Amino acid sequence: MIEARLQLARAGFTLDVTLTLPVSGISALFGPSGCGKTTVLRALAGLERAVGRVSLGGEVWQDDAQRRFLPTHQRALGYVIQEAALFPHLDVRRNLVYGQRRIPAAQRQIPLEQAVALLGIGHLLGRRPATLSGGERQRVAIARALLTSPRLLLMDEPLAALDAARKAEILPYLERLHSELAMPIVYVTHAMDEVARLADHLVLMDAGRVLAAGPLAELLARTDLPLARADDAGVVLHTRVLAHDAAYGLSRLGLSPPGLDAGGDPAGALWVGAVPQPPGSAVRVRVLARDVSVVRRAAADTSILNVLPVTLLGLHTDGATALLSLAFGHPAPGGDPPQGPRLLARITRRSLDALRLQPGDAIHAQIKGVSLMR
């Protein structure tokens, strides 16, 4: 695990966090501006002198109780910031080689050719940074960080300085890092769309403290966290392609692993616009609470393709609205509520009262929109 206990006090701000992060996948630090995300990242890197302890696996980078503190250059990490910070007088290849030469040849884990292929920058090697787009510069900066063969990659809002088009350009490459490299990444952002698309583990921060931490799907489905009050509140579901319907340009996705209703159909199966992946492929999707309504009985005549059996687990009212926590599938008679992935639905309190909804009710969810994370 990546473990850190960090304390730091400044005028008007105090950081006091304890983190335990997995050494695989992407862990996102998420919260409003000024909550301490970047300070935590800089403290992990040794750039900010917080008090406490930092360890990666069995390697201790900082332990103030033992008077141990490794400076940044002795920590096996890569660091990517908002601005690419490339050397303007060097072409892309020489910028990459500069990063590679920081590590003795015998300790290099990632060949230059692999980093170039992962970030899709082979056609840029002879160009100077001034001739690159913002997205291209950032891809080069990430490749340079990888060429230092880090055990941990730290990324501080790497897409914040990019417009929507450049952001869309670089996200697929970040997903490739996630899927093809066995390297933990700690990713700072205040953009929920990046969290939903990339993260496996989420740390929710506010005012220098950790409000909650855990697997992304679990935290997004909790109605007691500030995330649930946001307009873009919703869940991320991990699915697999079940089949394609070429005649209508649709694909059917099933939860991984799928739940089953009484009829034997995957209770969490969703129709979405056609996806290019073959059956069996993993696909991450996002369902917003505002795109989910509920009914007591499934409608026979409706334009909504996704009408799924669900069980109401709990609800949280806030002003004129109510947020419902739902489990896919109906419980067996006298049985416990279904286990597995959760869904959120935001409805009006008037609808809540009209339907007389109570936890434990077997109802149906109507899903109007599904956003593919690709």
Sequence and secondary structure as in RCSB ss.txt:
>XXXX:A:sequence
MIEARLQLARAGFTLDVTLTLPVSGISALFGPSGCGKTTVLRALAGLERAVGRVSLGGEVWQDDAQRRFLPTHQR
ALGYVIQEAALFPHLDVRRNLVYGQRRIPAAQRQIPLEQAVALLGIGHLLGRRPATLSGGERQRVAIARALLTSP
RLLLMDEPLAALDAARKAEILPYLERLHSELAMPIVYVTHAMDEVARLADHLVLMDAGRVLAAGPLAELLARTDL
PLARADDAGVVLHTRVLAHDAAYGLSRLGLSPPGLDAGGDPAGALWVGAVPQPPGSAVRVRVLARDVSVVRRAAA
DTSILNVLPVTLLGLHTDGATALLSLAFGHPAPGGDPPQGPRLLARITRRSLDALRLQPGDAIHAQIKGVSLMR
>XXXX:A:secstr
 EEEEEEEEETTEEEEEEEEE SSSEEEEE STTSSHHHHHHHHHTSS  EEEEEETTEEEEEGGGTEE  GGGS
 EEEE SS    TTS HHHHHHHHHTTS GGG  S HHHHHHHHT GGGTTS GGGS HHHHHHHHHHHHHTT  
SEEEEESTTTTS HHHHHHHHHHHHHHHHH    EEEEES HHHHHHH SEEEEEETTEEEEEEEHHHHHT TTS
GGGGSTT EEEEEEEEEEEETTTTEEEEEESS  B TTSSBTT EEEE  SS TT EEEEEEEGGGEEEESS  S
S S SEEEEEEEEEEEEETTEEEEEEEES   TT     S EEEEEEEHHHHHHHT  TT EEEEEE   EE  
